[in-house]
Amino acid sequence: MQRLTTAEARKKDAREKIELGGLIVKAGLRYEKRALLLGVLIEAQKKIKGDEAERSRLTAIGAEAFGDDSD
């Protein structure tokens, strides 16, 4: 039973990583260096921490991008 649970957890983790990679592609950042991508994400995390207005602004941008399925 433990192996099944571990296999399920690994499958779920792999799916989540694939979905997160899809966000990079959707944002048009596929060919950027990994260090740049990580820097952008770390900076964004710092900007939204405790700043609900910035969090809301970025959420709206993301929601609009998800609504545009032309990519």
ZICORTA-V882085 format. One record per residue. N is the residue number from 1. RES is the residue in one letter. D_LAST is the distance of its C-alpha to the last C-alpha in Angstrom with 2 decimals. Layout:
n->N res->RES d_last->D_LAST
n->N res->RES d_last->D_LAST
This chain:
n->1 res->M d_last->41.34
n->2 res->Q d_last->40.38
n->3 res->R d_last->38.43
n->4 res->L d_last->36.37
n->5 res->T d_last->35.57
n->6 res->T d_last->34.66
n->7 res->A d_last->32.48
n->8 res->E d_last->30.66
n->9 res->A d_last->30.19
n->10 res->R d_last->28.85
n->11 res->K d_last->26.38
n->12 res->K d_last->25.20
n->13 res->D d_last->24.98
n->14 res->A d_last->22.97
n->15 res->R d_last->20.42
n->16 res->E d_last->20.17
n->17 res->K d_last->19.70
n->18 res->I d_last->16.90
n->19 res->E d_last->15.09
n->20 res->L d_last->15.91
n->21 res->G d_last->14.63
n->22 res->G d_last->11.20
n->23 res->L d_last->11.44
n->24 res->I d_last->12.35
n->25 res->V d_last->9.35
n->26 res->K d_last->7.01
n->27 res->A d_last->9.69
n->28 res->G d_last->9.54
n->29 res->L d_last->12.92
n->30 res->R d_last->12.90
n->31 res->Y d_last->15.79
n->32 res->E d_last->17.86
n->33 res->K d_last->21.22
n->34 res->R d_last->21.78
n->35 res->A d_last->24.59
n->36 res->L d_last->22.50
n->37 res->L d_last->19.93
n->38 res->L d_last->22.95
n->39 res->G d_last->24.62
n->40 res->V d_last->21.80
n->41 res->L d_last->21.77
n->42 res->I d_last->25.57
n->43 res->E d_last->25.78
n->44 res->A d_last->23.44
n->45 res->Q d_last->25.59
n->46 res->K d_last->28.66
n->47 res->K d_last->27.38
n->48 res->I d_last->26.58
n->49 res->K d_last->29.76
n->50 res->G d_last->32.06
n->51 res->D d_last->30.05
n->52 res->E d_last->28.80
n->53 res->A d_last->27.76
n->54 res->E d_last->25.43
n->55 res->R d_last->24.11
n->56 res->S d_last->23.49
n->57 res->R d_last->21.83
n->58 res->L d_last->19.34
n->59 res->T d_last->18.79
n->60 res->A d_last->18.02
n->61 res->I d_last->15.40
n->62 res->G d_last->13.75
n->63 res->A d_last->14.23
n->64 res->E d_last->12.66
n->65 res->A d_last->9.42
n->66 res->F d_last->9.63
n->67 res->G d_last->10.44
n->68 res->D d_last->7.35
n->69 res->D d_last->5.42
n->70 res->S d_last->3.86
n->71 res->D d_last->0.00
